[in-house]
Amino acid sequence: MVYGRIPLELAMPKNKRNEAPASTASTRPGIYACGTDTVNSILKAALHILIEEGAAAFTLRRIASECGLQLGNVSRHFPRKEMLIQVLLEELLEPSEGLVERNIRKAGMSAEEALTLIIEGSLDEIKTKRMTRLFTELWAMANHNEVVAERVKSLYHYVHQLIAEFVVQLNPKLSADDAYTVSLFISASIEGTTMLAGFGKPWRSLMPQLKGLATKSLIHLVKTVTPAELQALTLKS
């Protein structure tokens, strides 16, 4: 997540998520409160499998093997792997709670500074092995699993709303719907870079130039696009 994928330090606050917070073991779906150490071991193994071996290997049996547990011990906490994905995403985002407020709003950043931080930070994250592989595998799982697809969709929806907030500030002529459309384009532009210039990808060495071009062009677009132009594009489609 977003962000396309905004960096984790700007990720979704708990009160914007559909599910219960993950900070307390007793609130995690399918998890016994007494199993904190075991749960942490399962989550660590699950993340490792997803990044290093991919969605095809992401089974409760393989995760149990990775963390040295019996399958029954894993399934007692997570009867379905969809539950594991849900909590895994929560755990990845949990440490960043509140940093949006501290790093952007309370820091008094302008809308342009905030958007620049989101765009550049997202592209920096894409360069890492964890983010390139994690989100690529999540997309693959989402193609075949409605529960995972819904979780990924909710994350991106929040990110698009966050970006749209700054789009409107930078270009007040845009309606909320127009700003959301522009934010979706920004997200798609960032996400497309993953497959071409993410970790281990053919054009990774060009990421500094791509980041500069993306920031310059996307900020310019936000400042100059008009409702009439968006409407005209809608009529052409």
FITORFI-471038 format. One record per residue: residue number from 1; residue in three letters; x, y, z of N, C-alpha, C, CB in turn. Coordinates in steps of 0.02 Angstrom, whole numbers, plus 50000, padded with zeros to 5 digits. Each point is the difference from the previous one (the first is absolute). Glycine has a CB too. Layout:
<atoms>
NUM  ALA  X  Y  Z  X  Y  Z  X  Y  Z  X  Y  Z
...
</atoms>
This chain:
<atoms>
1  MET  50009  49974  50000  49991  50026  50000  50021  50065  50000  49963  49915  50013
2  VAL  49991  50148  49910  49980  50029  49976  50034  50002  49944  49954  50037  50084
3  TYR  50094  50101  49919  50018  49935  50013  49965  49973  49945  50019  49999  50125
4  GLY  49979  50059  49796  49987  49935  49996  50009  49976  50067  50029  49989  49882
5  ARG  50031  50010  50134  50018  49972  50065  50038  50055  50035  50004  49879  49958
6  ILE  49966  50156  50091  50038  50049  50037  50047  49963  50047  49907  50085  49991
7  PRO  50149  49947  50028  50047  49965  50044  49967  49981  50065  50094  50062  49948
8  LEU  49931  49885  50084  49969  49976  50061  49997  50053  50054  50039  49887  49972
9  GLU  50009  50161  50028  49997  50051  50052  49943  50048  49989  50123  49990  50013
10  LEU  49842  50005  49931  49941  50041  49988  49937  49957  49994  50072  50084  49943
11  ALA  49931  49857  50084  49946  49951  49986  49938  50013  50041  50087  49918  49973
12  MET  49863  50040  50016  49933  50010  50025  49994  49998  50076  49962  49950  49895
13  PRO  50011  50103  50136  49986  49997  50071  49948  49947  50015  50029  50121  50011
14  LYS  49971  49853  50050  49954  49946  50017  49927  50021  49992  50085  49955  50078
15  ASN  49900  50107  49939  49930  50020  49999  49972  50008  49929  50019  50055  50109
16  LYS  50024  49935  49840  49977  50002  49931  49992  49930  49971  50056  50111  49986
17  ARG  49960  49838  50053  49998  49932  49974  49933  49967  50018  50126  49991  50009
18  ASN  49855  49960  49951  49937  49966  50012  50003  49952  50058  49976  50011  49880
19  GLU  50082  49958  50130  50006  49948  50051  50023  50029  50066  50025  49916  49911
20  ALA  49971  50042  50142  50022  50021  50066  50074  50010  50000  49905  49939  50053
21  PRO  50122  50104  49993  50071  50011  50004  50037  49937  50019  49978  50117  50031
22  ALA  50086  49880  49947  50039  49940  50009  50047  50005  50059  49992  49980  49879
23  SER  50006  50074  50159  50049  50010  50052  49990  49954  50060  50009  50118  49962
24  THR  49931  49856  50046  49986  49955  50056  49982  49932  49973  49962  50095  50071
25  ALA  50072  49854  49953  49990  49933  49971  49928  49977  50004  50116  49973  50031
26  SER  49848  50046  50022  49932  49976  50009  49953  50027  49948  50022  49990  50121
27  THR  49997  50066  49844  49956  50029  49949  50016  49973  49931  49990  50102  50070
28  ARG  50063  49860  49923  50016  49973  49934  49953  49943  49983  50121  50033  50016
29  PRO  49857  49964  49922  49951  49948  49982  50030  49930  50006  49945  50080  49923
30  GLY  50020  49876  50113  50020  49931  50004  50059  49987  50045  49956  49988  49888
31  ILE  50064  50061  50153  50060  49993  50040  49984  50000  50074  50066  50056  49910
32  TYR  49964  49897  50127  49992  49999  50072  50048  50050  50032  49965  49879  49996
33  ALA  50011  50156  50055  50042  50052  50031  50064  49972  50029  49897  50063  50025
34  CYS  50102  49873  49995  50059  49972  50032  50054  49981  49949  49927  49957  50091
35  GLY  50060  50050  49845  50047  49976  49950  50043  50053  49969  49920  49913  49978
36  THR  50096  50141  50057  50035  50056  49970  50067  49979  49969  49945  50074  50083
37  ASP  50097  49891  49954  50065  49980  49973  49992  49954  49939  50050  50011  50115
38  THR  49904  49942  49890  49987  49955  49945  49975  50038  49939  49976  49908  50081
39  VAL  49978  50138  49931  49972  50039  49945  50054  50041  49966  49890  50005  50060
40  ASN  50153  50027  49979  50054  50039  49970  50045  49956  49958  49996  50078  50097
41  SER  50017  49861  49926  50041  49954  49962  49966  49981  49934  50049  49956  50107
42  ILE  49885  50034  49896  49963  49982  49940  50001  50059  49950  49925  49923  50068
43  LEU  50065  50137  49957  49999  50059  49956  50068  50011  49967  49912  50051  50073
44  LYS  50140  49940  49965  50068  50007  49973  50012  49949  49945  50040  50044  50110
45  ALA  49940  49894  49902  50009  49947  49950  49957  50014  49939  50024  49918  50091
46  ALA  49915  50106  49919  49955  50014  49945  50028  50055  49955  49903  49965  50070
47  LEU  50123  50087  49960  50029  50055  49961  50061  49975  49960  49960  50083  50086
48  HIS  50081  49876  49946  50059  49973  49967  49980  49957  49940  50061  50000  50109
49  ILE  49888  49958  49899  49978  49956  49946  49973  50042  49942  49973  49909  50083
50  LEU  49986  50141  49933  49969  50041  49948  50053  50037  49959  49898  50013  50071
51  ILE  50153  50013  49962  50052  50039  49966  50049  49955  49963  49988  50088  50087
52  GLU  50034  49858  49945  50053  49959  49972  49975  49944  49954  50065  50026  50102
53  GLU  49874  49950  49910  49976  49942  49961  49938  50015  49960  50049  49928  50086
54  GLY  49915  50124  49931  49944  50021  49960  49932  49972  50022  50079  50009  49909
55  ALA  49869  50016  50057  49931  49982  50018  49986  49926  49993  49966  50113  49963
56  ALA  50066  49854  49989  49988  49929  49990  50020  49958  50060  50016  50017  49878
57  ALA  50035  50006  50158  50025  49964  50059  49965  50021  50064  50109  49988  49943
58  PHE  49847  50061  50053  49969  50028  50060  49942  49956  50023  50033  50116  49963
59  THR  49984  49830  50071  49951  49955  50028  50013  49993  50074  49989  49937  49891
60  LEU  49960  50044  50147  50009  49991  50071  50050  49945  50015  49883  50039  50019
61  ARG  50118  49910  49940  50047  49945  50011  50073  50024  49990  49912  49918  49961
62  ARG  50100  50121  49987  50068  50024  49987  50021  50050  50054  49984  49984  49876
63  ILE  49970  50057  50147  50015  50049  50052  50015  49963  50065  49926  50086  49945
64  ALA  50036  49862  50070  50013  49961  50061  50069  49969  49997  49878  49975  50010
65  SER  50141  50000  49933  50067  49971  49992  50054  50052  50010  49953  49915  49921
66  GLU  50036  50145  50052  50050  50053  50005  50012  50021  50072  49966  50039  49887
67  CYS  49982  49963  50154  50009  50023  50069  50005  49942  50050  49938  50103  49970
68  GLY  50067  49835  50004  50012  49943  50043  49942  49980  50043  50116  50033  50000
69  LEU  49823  49978  49975  49939  49982  50038  49962  49945  49963  49994  50117  50047
70  GLN  49963  49850  49990  49954  49953  49969  49945  50040  49964  50024  49912  50089
71  LEU  49950  50060  49857  49947  50033  49962  49942  50018  50045  50035  49938  49898
72  GLY  49948  50018  50149  49944  50013  50045  50011  50061  50043  49977  49880  50000
73  ASN  50086  50133  50020  50014  50059  50040  49989  50064  49961  50083  49933  50065
74  VAL  49935  50066  49871  49989  50059  49958  49926  50010  49986  50113  49983  49948
75  SER  49853  49964  50034  49929  50006  49982  49957  50015  50061  50019  49921  49906
76  ARG  50006  50065  50155  49962  50019  50060  49996  50076  50005  50038  49895  50059
77  HIS  50015  50138  49921  50001  50074  50001  49971  50030  49937  50100  49995  50073
78  PHE  49914  49972  49871  49977  50025  49935  49968  49943  49961  50091  50088  49998
79  PRO  49844  49900  50012  49966  49945  49965  50004  50006  49924  49924  49992  50098
80  ARG  50081  50069  49877  50006  50011  49927  50057  50049  49986  49876  49978  49985
81  LYS  50155  50013  49959  50057  50044  49984  49976  50072  49987  50062  49902  49952
82  GLU  49874  50107  50031  49974  50068  49991  50005  50040  50066  49922  49958  49910
83  MET  50066  50008  50146  50008  50032  50065  50072  50022  50011  49905  49931  50046
84  LEU  50140  50026  49932  50071  50015  50008  50019  50061  49958  50023  49879  50021
85  ILE  49951  50126  49918  50014  50059  49958  49974  50063  50033  49995  49928  49898
86  GLN  49944  50067  50130  49970  50058  50032  50045  50026  50057  49886  49957  49970
87  VAL  50134  49998  50074  50040  50020  50057  50070  50021  49978  49934  49923  50074
88  LEU  50093  50044  49876  50067  50017  49975  50001  50072  49975  50020  49880  49969
89  LEU  49929  50140  49994  49996  50069  49977  49994  50048  50058  49948  49961  49894
90  GLU  50011  50021  50155  49993  50043  50058  50066  50008  50037  49880  49963  50011
91  GLU  50156  49982  49996  50064  50001  50036  50052  50042  49963  49974  49888  50048
92  LEU  50025  50109  49886  50047  50039  49961  49986  50075  50006  50012  49904  49921
93  LEU  49924  50114  50085  49982  50070  50002  49998  50029  50071  49935  49980  49898
94  GLU  50058  49977  50152  49991  50022  50068  50054  50048  50026  49943  49893  50019
95  PRO  50122  50093  49968  50051  50044  50028  49997  50072  49974  50071  49900  50011
96  SER  49896  50110  49933  49998  50067  49970  49941  50042  50022  50058  49951  49904
97  GLU  49900  50022  50140  49940  50036  50021  50017  50070  50027  49944  49890  50026
98  GLY  50022  50160  49950  50010  50067  50025  50053  50040  49965  49962  49958  50106
99  LEU  50081  50009  49854  50055  50037  49969  49977  50044  49943  50075  49908  50032
100  VAL  49867  50077  49939  49972  50046  49950  49987  50067  50033  49947  49904  49937
101  GLU  50023  50094  50121  49985  50063  50036  50064  50037  50018  49896  49949  50045
102  ARG  50154  50015  49981  50061  50032  50023  50042  50026  49942  49998  49926  50100
103  ASN  50007  50034  49846  50047  50017  49947  49971  50047  49948  50051  49891  50018
104  ILE  49884  50112  49977  49970  50043  49949  49959  50056  50030  49998  49902  49923
105  ARG  49948  50079  50112  49954  50052  50021  50028  50043  50056  49907  49926  49967
106  LYS  50119  50043  50085  50027  50039  50056  50065  50034  49982  49945  49922  50078
107  ALA  50090  50052  49871  50061  50033  49977  49985  50061  49959  50058  49890  50001
108  GLY  49879  50120  49983  49980  50059  49962  50021  50000  49928  50006  50061  50105
109  MET  50001  49879  49866  50019  49995  49930  49946  50029  49955  50068  49898  50026
110  SER  49955  50132  49919  49953  50021  49949  49975  49938  49962  50057  50113  49989
111  ALA  49890  49896  49973  49973  49944  49961  50052  49974  49950  49884  50047  50013
112  GLU  50154  49999  49957  50051  49979  49952  50055  49961  50035  49974  50101  49929
113  GLU  50047  49921  50129  50051  49963  50038  49975  49931  50019  50046  50109  50043
114  ALA  49892  49887  49978  49972  49936  50021  49996  49951  49942  49934  50059  50088
115  LEU  50042  49965  49854  49996  49957  49941  50069  49979  49977  49894  50057  49967
116  THR  50153  49988  50036  50069  49983  49981  50027  49945  50046  50018  50117  49957
117  LEU  49969  49889  50107  50023  49950  50048  49969  49932  49985  50015  50090  50086
118  ILE  49920  49910  49899  49965  49937  49986  50027  49968  49936  49897  50045  50057
119  ILE  50111  49994  49890  50024  49973  49937  50072  49974  50007  49924  50079  49938
120  GLU  50120  49963  50088  50070  49980  50005  50009  49944  50050  50033  50116  49971
121  GLY  49931  49887  50085  50005  49947  50050  49975  49933  49973  49987  50085  50089
122  SER  49960  49917  49872  49973  49939  49971  50050  49968  49952  49884  50045  50012
123  LEU  50147  49995  49946  50049  49974  49953  50063  49975  50034  49955  50079  49915
124  ASP  50063  49953  50140  50057  49974  50040  49983  49931  50029  50034  50118  50028
125  GLU  49904  49874  49995  49979  49936  50028  50000  49945  49947  49930  50061  50084
126  ILE  50051  49958  49855  49997  49951  49946  50069  49969  49988  49906  50064  49948
127  LYS  50147  49972  50065  50067  49975  49988  50019  49943  50047  50032  50113  49959
128  THR  49932  49879  50096  50018  49949  50049  49972  49932  49981  50003  50088  50088
129  LYS  50033  49861  49930  49979  49931  49986  49933  49986  50033  50120  49964  49992
130  ARG  49872  50057  50070  49939  49985  50037  49938  50027  49964  50065  50000  50106
131  MET  49938  50064  49875  49941  50031  49971  49986  49976  49929  50021  50099  50072
132  THR  50031  49894  49888  49990  49975  49932  49968  49931  50001  50099  50066  49960
133  ARG  49928  49889  50078  49975  49931  50000  49935  49993  50039  50117  49961  49989
134  LEU  49878  50074  50068  49941  49992  50041  49937  50021  49962  50069  50021  50102
135  PHE  49933  50038  49868  49939  50023  49967  49988  49965  49934  50016  50110  50054
136  THR  50037  49869  49912  49991  49960  49940  49964  49935  50016  50103  50050  49950
137  GLU  49917  49918  50104  49968  49937  50020  49929  50011  50026  50113  49954  50028
138  LEU  49876  50100  50007  49932  50016  50023  49953  50011  49940  50048  50051  50105
139  TRP  49977  49983  49844  49959  50010  49940  49984  49932  49969  50052  50112  49979
140  ALA  49998  49844  50018  49988  49934  49970  49947  49962  50040  50119  49998  49959
141  MET  49885  50005  50107  49950  49966  50042  49931  50032  49991  50090  49970  50082
142  ALA  49909  50096  49912  49936  50035  49993  49964  49981  49935  50048  50094  50067
143  ASN  49990  49886  49882  49969  49979  49937  49957  49938  50007  50096  50050  49941
144  HIS  49917  49910  50110  49967  49936  50008  49965  49991  50067  50084  49954  49923
145  ASN  49918  50098  50119  49971  49993  50067  49963  50065  50017  50093  49921  50036
146  GLU  49841  50074  49970  49960  50059  50010  50013  50034  50067  49914  49948  49929
147  VAL  50102  50013  50123  50014  50029  50066  50063  50042  49998  49943  49902  50055
148  VAL  50109  50070  49915  50063  50037  49993  49989  50062  49956  50067  49893  50015
149  ALA  49895  50099  49932  49986  50055  49955  49966  50057  50037  49991  49920  49904
150  GLU  49963  50064  50141  49964  50051  50038  50047  50036  50048  49895  49933  49990
151  ARG  50151  50030  50041  50047  50031  50046  50046  50048  49963  49996  49898  50073
152  VAL  50029  50080  49869  50044  50043  49960  49962  50062  49976  50069  49899  49965
153  LYS  49869  50090  50013  49958  50055  49976  49989  50052  50055  49944  49921  49920
154  SER  50043  50057  50141  49987  50048  50054  50062  50041  50016  49915  49922  50047
155  LEU  50143  50047  49948  50062  50036  50011  50010  50054  49947  50050  49898  50054
156  TYR  49942  50083  49883  50010  50048  49946  49947  50055  50002  50051  49909  49931
157  HIS  49888  50074  50088  49948  50052  50004  50020  50054  50050  49913  49914  49970
158  TYR  50114  50066  50086  50021  50050  50049  50056  50043  49971  49968  49923  50093
159  VAL  50080  50046  49874  50056  50036  49971  49976  50050  49948  50075  49901  50021
160  HIS  49878  50078  49937  49974  50045  49949  49965  50059  50032  49987  49904  49922
161  GLN  49977  50084  50132  49967  50055  50035  50051  50048  50030  49903  49925  50025
162  LEU  50151  50048  50002  50052  50041  50029  50032  50045  49947  50022  49911  50086
163  ILE  49995  50059  49857  50030  50040  49946  49950  50052  49975  50071  49902  49967
164  ALA  49865  50078  50026  49949  50046  49975  49993  50061  50045  49940  49903  49948
165  GLU  50070  50087  50117  49996  50056  50047  50049  50056  49981  49965  49920  50091
166  PHE  50096  50060  49890  50050  50050  49983  49991  50025  49928  50079  49945  50080
167  VAL  49892  50014  49877  49985  50021  49932  49951  50059  50002  50021  49883  49957
168  VAL  49927  50111  50083  49950  50053  50005  50030  50064  50029  49911  49913  50015
169  GLN  50133  50079  50034  50033  50059  50028  50042  50036  49949  50001  49944  50111
170  LEU  50032  50018  49846  50045  50029  49950  49961  50026  49939  50090  49923  50038
171  ASN  49851  50048  49950  49958  50021  49943  49928  50002  50022  50082  49950  49917
172  PRO  49897  50104  50117  49933  50005  50029  49943  49999  49949  50052  50063  50091
173  LYS  49964  49946  49845  49947  49999  49949  49972  49929  49989  50054  50099  49945
174  LEU  49984  49851  50075  49979  49931  49989  49947  49980  50051  50113  49973  49952
175  SER  49838  49988  50026  49951  49972  50047  50033  49942  50036  49903  50034  49926
176  ALA  50062  49941  50124  50026  49942  50038  50008  49940  49954  49945  50042  50105
177  ASP  50007  49948  49849  50005  49944  49954  50058  50009  49951  49877  49984  50009
178  ASP  50133  50078  49968  50056  50014  49955  50067  49987  50035  49930  50085  49940
179  ALA  50074  49938  50122  50062  49991  50038  50015  49927  50012  49981  50110  50055
180  TYR  49966  49850  49957  50010  49929  50010  50025  49967  49936  49910  49999  50087
181  THR  50064  50022  49855  50023  49974  49936  50073  50016  49989  49885  50013  49954
182  VAL  50135  50048  50061  50070  50020  49993  50044  49959  50048  49965  50117  49965
183  SER  50011  49873  50096  50039  49962  50048  50009  49928  49977  49957  50074  50092
184  LEU  49992  49898  49876  50004  49932  49974  50053  49997  49944  49879  49980  50030
185  PHE  50124  50072  49929  50051  50002  49947  50070  50004  50030  49918  50055  49923
186  ILE  50090  49986  50129  50065  50004  50034  50019  49932  50028  49979  50120  50029
187  SER  49974  49847  50002  50012  49934  50029  50020  49950  49945  49917  50024  50091
188  ALA  50046  49976  49854  50015  49954  49945  50068  50013  49970  49878  49991  49976
189  SER  50140  50073  50019  50065  50018  49972  50056  49974  50044  49950  50102  49948
190  ILE  50042  49904  50117  50051  49976  50047  50004  49924  49998  49981  50100  50073
191  GLU  49961  49868  49929  49998  49927  50002  50031  49968  49939  49897  50008  50069
192  GLY  50092  50022  49873  50027  49972  49938  50076  49997  50001  49902  50044  49940
193  THR  50129  49998  50100  50072  50001  50004  50027  49937  50033  49997  50124  50006
194  THR  49962  49845  50036  50023  49940  50036  50025  49946  49953  49918  50026  50090
195  MET  50044  49959  49857  50017  49946  49956  50059  50015  49955  49881  49968  50003
196  LEU  50135  50096  49989  50055  50018  49955  50063  50021  50037  49914  50036  49919
197  ALA  50078  49997  50138  50059  50028  50034  50002  49984  50074  49999  50091  49916
198  GLY  49960  49861  50106  50003  49979  50069  50061  49957  50014  49876  50005  50005
199  PHE  50126  49966  50054  50057  49958  50020  50011  49944  49950  49978  50028  50121
200  GLY  50083  49966  49854  50017  49946  49955  49972  50007  49930  50005  49930  50098
201  LYS  49964  50127  49885  49969  50009  49935  50051  50031  49951  49886  50014  50055
202  PRO  50101  49980  49880  50050  50019  49949  50023  50073  50003  49950  49913  49930
203  TRP  50005  50133  50087  50017  50070  49997  50005  50032  50069  49945  50005  49889
204  ARG  50074  49956  50160  50006  50026  50069  50051  50056  50004  49968  49887  50044
205  SER  50086  50109  49916  50052  50051  50004  49975  50069  49978  50084  49910  49978
206  LEU  49860  50091  49986  49973  50064  49977  49950  50030  50049  50017  49961  49883
207  MET  49973  50007  50175  49950  50025  50047  50010  50073  50020  49990  49884  50041
208  PRO  50072  50140  49970  50007  50071  50018  49971  50047  49947  50102  49970  50063
209  GLN  49910  50015  49873  49971  50041  49947  49925  49992  49997  50107  49990  49936
210  LEU  49870  49948  50071  49928  49988  49998  49965  50036  50057  50020  49889  49946
211  LYS  50011  50111  50113  49970  50034  50058  49995  50074  49987  50047  49912  50076
212  GLY  50006  50117  49896  49999  50072  49986  49948  50018  49948  50119  50004  50028
213  LEU  49877  49956  49919  49950  50013  49948  49929  49991  50026  50083  49962  49915
214  ALA  49907  49987  50126  49934  49987  50027  49977  50058  50044  50022  49877  49996
215  THR  50022  50144  50048  49982  50055  50046  49984  50064  49961  50073  49949  50089
216  LYS  49971  50068  49864  49990  50061  49961  49936  49998  49960  50123  50014  49993
217  SER  49865  49931  49971  49943  49996  49956  49934  49993  50038  50074  49949  49914
218  LEU  49926  50011  50140  49938  49989  50037  49978  50063  50038  50029  49879  50010
219  ILE  50019  50156  50020  49983  50062  50034  49975  50052  49950  50087  49976  50088
220  HIS  49944  50027  49855  49977  50047  49947  49929  49983  49979  50119  50016  49960
221  LEU  49868  49919  50031  49932  49979  49981  49949  50022  50051  50049  49902  49941
222  VAL  49966  50086  50123  49953  50019  50053  49985  50074  49999  50043  49906  50070
223  LYS  50008  50135  49918  49992  50072  50001  49960  50026  49940  50107  50008  50061
224  THR  49899  49958  49882  49974  50029  49938  49938  49967  49971  50115  50032  49978
225  VAL  49870  49906  50041  49942  49966  49970  49936  50036  50021  50062  49890  50001
226  THR  49890  50113  49954  49938  50035  50014  49941  49952  49999  50048  50104  49950
227  PRO  49898  49914  50083  49940  49958  49998  49975  49989  49928  49969  50043  50113
228  ALA  50037  50009  49845  49978  49994  49931  50040  49947  49962  49966  50119  50002
229  GLU  50099  49880  50011  50042  49949  49967  49981  49930  50021  50093  50082  49994
230  LEU  49895  49909  50069  49980  49934  50025  49933  49980  49972  50065  50020  50105
231  GLN  49889  50027  49892  49934  49987  49972  50006  49980  49926  49949  50081  50082
232  ALA  50094  49955  49881  50009  49985  49929  50028  49930  49991  50018  50122  49977
233  LEU  50028  49858  50066  50028  49933  49996  49948  49948  50015  50111  50045  50034
234  THR  49843  49970  50012  49946  49955  50016  49954  49989  49941  50006  50037  50119
235  LEU  49980  50017  49845  49956  49996  49942  50031  49961  49942  49950  50110  50035
236  LYS  50117  49891  49961  50034  49964  49947  50001  49924  50012  50070  50101  49982
237  SER  49924  49879  50081  50009  49929  50016  49942  49957  49980  50071  50035  50094
</atoms>
